[in-house]
Structures are given as C-alpha cells and as structure tokens.
Amino acid sequence: PFLEGSDLVKEFRKDFEDNGLSYIEYYEVVPNPRNTSIDKGAELCVKEKCDVVVVIGGGSAIDTAKAIGLVAVHGGNCWEYTERQNEEVKRPTTPGLPLIVSPTTAGTGSEATCCSVINNPSLKRKCTIINPVLYPKVSIIDPVLMKTVPASMTALTGLDTFAHAFEAYISKNANQGSEMMSLTSIQLFAESIRDAVKDGNNMEARSKIAVACALAGAAMCHSGVVLPHALGQPLSAFTDAPHGGTLAACIPQVIEWTIPYAQDRFAKVAEIMDPKGVEGMDEAQKAAYLPTIMHELYKDLGVDVSFGKYGLKEDDIESFVDLCYTAFKQDIDGHPKPVTRDDVVSLVKKCM
C-alpha cells in the first residue's frame, strides 16, 4: 500500500500506457500475507482477464502475487494449495499466470523461490505453498528500490536472508550447489549488513545484501530450511510478528541446542561472520562461539527480540507446537539433529 500514488508507480503506469498495455492495480498486501486478500486478488485477475502478474514490493507482496497467479488459473482458494500434514493438498503441475518480480526489500528471497507463505488468521495457522510452478518468469533485482527501507526493517529482513542461507547450509538435504550459494550469501551478508543498516544510501552494501538474498532463496529451494523456520513461522501465525524477527528470536538457541551435530558447519559460518574473533580456536570452539557472534550482531543492528516480546503466551505453547508439526514438519525433518516434540516445547520456552 505504501507504493500507491508513488513516483515509482507513476513510472510503471506511463511505461504500460506508452506500450499500449492495460492494467489493474491491487494494493491489498499486508505483512504475513492473508488468504482472504489473496483470494480476492485472484478473483480480480479472473474478472479482468489478466495475462500477467507484475509485482513490486517486499516478500509479502511477492508471495501474495505468486498465490494470486496460481489460483487465478487453477481455481479454488489459496489455502487448498498450502502444505499441511495429513490433509488434502492441491499440487498443480502446470503454472499459474506468468510472474514478473521486482523486490523492494532484501529478506525473503521470494524472487528466487518456489514458495508462497500464507497466513490464515481465522485458523491461527500459517502454511506454505511449495511448488516448482511458482518460480517467477523474470526477477529484476534493483537495490536502488531498497534504499528507502528503514534501518529496523533492513536489519530484520537481512537476518531473514541470513537464516535462509544458514539453514540451507546446515540442512541434511544440502548439496554442492546449495552449499556454494549458501556460503556466498553468508559472506555477502557478513560484509554488508551493518553498513546497510547504518546507511541505507550505501549502494554497495545494499547491492551485496540484495544478491545475498536471492542466492539464499535459491539455496533454500534446493535443500529446504530447518528448525528455526519450523519455530519462527508459527510465531507469525500466533502473533503476526515479522518473519525476520521470529527467526532472529530463535536462531542462537537452536544453534546451542544443535551442537555438535553440525559442528563443522557452525565453525565455517563462525569463520565467515567473525574471522578475527575465532582466530586460534579449534573447530569445536568456533562452533560454540557462533551464538555469541549472533548476539553481538543483534546488538550492533539494534535487534532485541524474543517469542515473549512478540506476544506468545505460555498457554499457547502446546497449540504452537501442534502447528510446527502440521505445517512445517518438512523443516523439522531436515534439521541435522533429530528432533522430538519435547525438544520443540523446550526450545520454544527458551525463546520466550
């Protein structure tokens, strides 16, 4: 909605009109995309006989557009396409409307993924469409569009980028391709996140974060994400908290709990994130130091988050864990350390 009436939109309108293209504008995008606004957008697409969906915005806008394009072609409602354990799920094998994407934030990596995350407030559930037909036809990544993003949002979306790269790297399903993209993404993130938050007009930093974001999204689609996402996503369903913040609120705790199952990978990430800080340490010491590196980074970025601060109540924990297993069991299964329900309950309590 913040783009409505902006100079950027005026440029798009003029370009469409100069080239004889008719268009419909749709602004009903919110953080943690709602199933209701997606279905409304799909109905509009059908009514107006749209051929293409063009999206300018953050991850929520892109996820909304992906689902709109899918439902406009295949019918029904968007919730029917989300992955839910032991429930019927629609999985089309042909694409929806072709999608042209230009992200205005560097966080979700949705411009490079086959996923669309959807919030259903009436059910207090958040689930994901995961389907190769969701990949955008074209992604135009221009960091100039990101320079006005506030520092606080730059920090949280940046941590979302880190989470995607980091989780894809430590996943049991990682492969050589995803590892290469993950490590490059983490390197770019480490080099630039503080500068991007400190000065939004630093285009070198913005560019590095933008590339890191797309690489992390691509890596995530190769190998998936793991336990932090299984914990962070339900928090948005219960409290409408921002996705990057929900991940930041649990990553250090998950790392501590997971050692030594991914010790070599944690050590590698620690080397990238703080090469001077880990000088002289052996592999085990580097891995054990990674949570401290993350906490220090949060301080530098002004990030102070927890599940409790976002509004999760102790009474919600059991139903919260139910959602972890209903909607995000694939993330739990990909984690390098075996996870039990009791483990998840304990971790949620540590994150409060």
C-alpha positions in Angstrom: 0.0 0.0 0.0 2.9 2.4 0.7 3.6 2.5 -3.1 0.2 3.7 -4.0 0.5 7.1 -5.8 4.3 7.0 -5.6 6.6 8.2 -8.4 7.7 4.7 -9.0 4.1 3.5 -9.7 3.6 6.6 -12.0 6.6 5.5 -14.0 5.2 2.0 -14.4 1.8 3.4 -15.4 3.4 5.6 -18.1 5.5 2.7 -19.4 2.5 0.4 -19.7 0.4 3.1 -21.4 3.2 4.1 -23.8 3.3 0.5 -24.9 -0.4 0.0 -25.2 -0.8 -2.2 -22.2 -3.9 -2.1 -20.0 -3.5 -2.9 -16.3 -5.3 -3.3 -12.9 -3.6 -2.2 -9.7 -4.0 -4.1 -6.5 -2.8 -2.8 -3.1 -4.3 -5.2 -0.6 -0.9 -6.6 0.6 -0.1 -7.0 4.3 2.9 -8.5 6.2 2.3 -12.2 6.6 0.0 -12.4 3.5 -3.6 -13.1 4.3 -5.5 -15.9 2.5 -8.5 -13.6 2.1 -6.7 -10.8 0.3 -5.0 -13.4 -2.0 -8.3 -15.0 -3.0 -9.8 -11.5 -3.6 -6.9 -10.7 -5.9 -7.3 -13.9 -7.8 -11.0 -13.2 -8.3 -10.0 -9.7 -9.7 -7.5 -11.4 -12.1 -10.1 -13.7 -13.5 -12.7 -10.9 -13.7 -10.4 -8.6 -15.6 -8.9 -11.4 -17.7 -5.3 -10.6 -16.8 -2.5 -12.3 -18.7 0.5 -11.5 -16.4 1.1 -10.5 -12.8 3.8 -7.8 -12.2 4.8 -7.3 -8.6 6.8 -4.5 -7.0 7.3 -4.9 -3.2 8.7 -7.0 -0.4 8.4 -10.7 0.3 4.8 -10.4 1.3 3.9 -8.7 -1.9 5.7 -11.3 -4.0 4.2 -14.3 -2.0 0.8 -12.7 -2.5 1.3 -12.3 -6.2 2.6 -15.9 -6.6 -0.5 -17.3 -5.0 -2.9 -14.9 -6.9 -1.4 -16.1 -10.2 -1.7 -19.7 -9.2 -5.3 -19.5 -8.0 -6.4 -17.4 -11.0 -5.5 -20.2 -13.3 -6.3 -23.3 -11.2 -9.3 -22.1 -9.2 -10.5 -22.8 -5.7 -8.9 -20.9 -2.8 -5.2 -20.4 -2.0 -5.4 -22.3 1.3 -6.1 -25.5 -0.6 -2.7 -25.4 -2.1 -0.7 -25.0 1.1 1.3 -27.9 2.5 -0.4 -29.4 5.6 0.4 -32.8 7.2 -2.3 -35.4 6.8 -4.7 -33.0 5.0 -5.7 -32.9 1.3 -3.5 -30.5 -0.7 -3.8 -29.3 -4.3 -0.5 -29.5 -6.2 -0.8 -28.3 -9.8 1.8 -29.5 -12.3 1.3 -26.5 -14.7 2.0 -22.8 -13.9 -0.4 -20.1 -13.0 -0.2 -16.7 -14.6 3.4 -15.7 -15.5 5.0 -13.5 -12.8 7.4 -10.6 -13.2 9.0 -9.6 -9.9 11.0 -6.7 -8.6 11.7 -6.9 -4.8 11.9 -3.7 -2.7 13.4 -5.5 0.3 16.3 -7.9 0.7 15.0 -10.6 3.0 12.6 -13.4 1.9 14.4 -14.3 -1.3 10.9 -14.9 -2.8 12.1 -13.6 -6.1 14.1 -16.8 -6.4 11.9 -19.4 -4.7 9.1 -21.8 -5.5 7.3 -20.9 -2.2 4.4 -18.7 -1.1 3.8 -18.4 2.6 0.2 -17.7 3.6 -1.4 -16.6 6.9 -4.9 -17.8 7.8 -5.9 -15.7 10.8 -9.3 -17.4 11.2 -7.5 -20.7 11.9 -4.4 -19.1 13.6 -2.3 -21.0 11.1 0.5 -20.2 8.7 1.3 -22.6 5.9 3.3 -22.6 2.6 2.6 -23.4 -1.0 5.7 -25.3 -2.2 5.6 -26.0 -5.9 8.1 -25.6 -8.8 5.4 -23.9 -10.8 5.6 -20.9 -8.5 9.0 -19.7 -9.8 8.8 -16.2 -11.3 9.4 -16.0 -15.0 11.5 -12.8 -14.5 13.1 -11.3 -11.4 14.6 -7.8 -11.7 16.7 -7.1 -8.6 17.5 -3.4 -8.3 19.0 -2.3 -4.9 18.0 1.3 -5.7 14.4 0.3 -4.9 15.6 -0.7 -1.4 17.5 2.4 -0.3 14.5 3.9 1.5 13.8 0.8 3.6 14.1 1.9 7.3 17.1 0.7 9.3 14.9 -1.6 11.6 13.4 -3.3 8.6 16.7 -3.6 6.8 18.1 -5.4 9.9 15.2 -7.9 10.2 14.9 -8.6 6.5 18.7 -9.0 6.4 18.5 -11.6 9.2 15.9 -13.4 7.2 18.4 -13.6 4.4 21.0 -15.0 6.8 18.5 -17.6 8.1 17.7 -18.9 4.7 21.4 -19.3 3.7 22.4 -20.7 7.1 19.6 -23.2 7.4 20.0 -24.3 3.8 23.7 -24.8 4.5 23.2 -27.0 7.7 20.2 -28.9 6.3 20.5 -32.7 5.9 19.3 -32.1 2.3 22.1 -29.7 1.3 24.0 -30.4 -1.9 27.1 -28.9 -3.5 25.0 -26.4 -5.4 23.1 -25.2 -2.4 26.3 -25.1 -0.2 28.0 -22.9 -2.7 25.1 -20.4 -2.9 24.6 -20.5 0.9 28.3 -19.7 1.7 28.5 -16.9 -0.8 25.2 -15.5 0.6 26.6 -15.6 4.2 29.8 -14.0 3.1 28.0 -11.1 1.3 25.7 -10.7 4.3 28.6 -10.6 6.8 30.4 -8.0 4.7 27.4 -5.6 4.3 24.6 -5.9 6.8 26.0 -3.5 9.4 26.7 -0.9 6.7 23.3 -1.3 5.1 21.6 -0.7 8.4 23.8 2.2 9.3 23.4 4.0 6.0 20.6 3.0 3.7 22.1 5.0 0.9 25.2 2.8 0.8 24.5 1.2 -2.5 27.5 -1.2 -2.3 26.1 -2.6 0.9 22.5 -2.6 -0.5 23.7 -4.4 -3.6 25.6 -7.1 -1.6 22.5 -7.8 0.6 20.2 -7.9 -2.5 22.4 -10.6 -4.1 22.8 -12.4 -0.8 19.0 -12.5 -0.5 18.4 -14.0 -4.0 21.2 -16.6 -3.5 19.8 -17.6 -0.1 16.4 -18.0 -1.7 17.8 -20.2 -4.4 19.8 -22.3 -1.9 16.7 -22.7 0.2 14.8 -24.2 -2.7 17.5 -26.7 -3.3 17.8 -28.0 0.3 14.9 -26.5 2.3 15.1 -24.8 5.7 15.3 -26.4 9.1 14.3 -26.0 12.7 14.4 -22.1 13.1 11.8 -21.8 10.3 9.7 -24.5 11.9 9.6 -22.4 15.1 9.6 -18.9 13.5 6.8 -19.4 11.1 4.1 -20.4 13.6 5.1 -17.4 15.7 3.8 -15.1 12.9 0.6 -17.1 12.8 0.0 -16.6 16.5 1.2 -13.0 16.9 1.6 -11.5 13.4 5.3 -10.9 14.2 7.6 -10.0 11.3 9.2 -13.1 9.8 12.8 -12.0 10.1 12.3 -11.1 13.7 10.7 -14.5 14.5 13.8 -16.2 13.1 16.2 -14.0 14.9 14.4 -14.8 18.1 15.3 -18.5 17.9 18.5 -19.0 15.8 21.1 -18.6 18.7 19.0 -21.0 20.9 18.7 -23.6 18.1 22.5 -23.4 17.4 23.3 -24.0 21.0 20.9 -26.9 21.2 22.2 -28.5 17.9 25.9 -28.5 18.7 27.8 -30.9 18.0 25.6 -32.3 15.2 26.6 -29.6 12.7 29.9 -28.6 14.4 32.0 -28.3 11.2 29.3 -26.2 9.5 28.8 -23.9 12.5 32.6 -23.5 12.7 32.7 -22.5 9.0 29.9 -19.9 9.5 31.7 -18.5 12.5 34.8 -18.1 10.4 32.9 -16.1 7.8 30.9 -14.0 10.4 33.8 -13.1 12.6 37.2 -14.2 11.3 39.3 -12.2 13.8 37.1 -13.3 16.7 37.7 -17.0 16.1 41.5 -16.8 15.4 43.3 -19.5 17.3 40.2 -21.5 18.1 39.7 -25.2 17.1 36.6 -26.3 15.3 34.6 -27.1 18.5 35.4 -23.7 20.0 34.4 -21.9 16.8 31.1 -23.7 16.6 30.4 -22.9 20.3 31.2 -19.3 19.7 28.6 -18.8 16.9 25.7 -18.0 19.2 27.8 -15.2 20.8 28.6 -13.9 17.3 24.9 -13.7 16.6 24.0 -12.0 19.8 26.7 -9.4 19.2 25.4 -8.8 15.7 21.9 -8.3 17.1 23.3 -5.6 19.4 25.0 -3.8 16.5 21.8 -3.9 14.5 19.5 -2.8 17.3 17.6 -6.1 17.3 16.1 -7.2 20.6 13.5 -9.9 20.0 12.0 -12.9 21.8 8.9 -15.0 21.4 7.5 -13.5 24.6 8.2 -9.9 23.4 6.3 -10.7 20.2 3.3 -11.7 22.3 3.4 -15.5 22.5 1.8 -16.7 25.8 2.8 -19.8 27.8 -0.7 -21.1 27.4 -0.2 -21.1 23.6 2.8 -23.3 23.5 1.1 -26.7 23.1 -1.0 -25.5 20.2 2.0 -23.6 18.8 4.0 -26.9 18.7 1.0 -28.6 17.0 1.3 -26.1 14.2 5.0 -26.7 13.9 4.3 -30.3 13.2 1.2 -29.7 11.0 2.6 -27.1 8.7 6.4 -27.2 9.0 7.3 -30.9 9.7 9.5 -30.9 6.5 11.7 -28.3 8.1 11.9 -30.3 11.4 12.8 -33.4 9.4 15.6 -31.6 7.6 17.4 -30.5 10.7 20.8 -32.0 11.3 19.9 -33.1 14.9 17.0 -35.5 15.5 14.0 -33.5 17.0 11.3 -34.7 19.3 8.1 -32.9 20.3 9.6 -32.4 23.8 12.6 -30.8 22.2 10.4 -28.3 20.4 8.5 -27.5 23.5 11.8 -26.9 25.4 13.2 -24.7 22.7 10.1 -22.6 22.5 10.3 -22.0 26.2 14.0 -21.0 25.9 13.0 -18.5 23.2 10.3 -16.8 25.3 
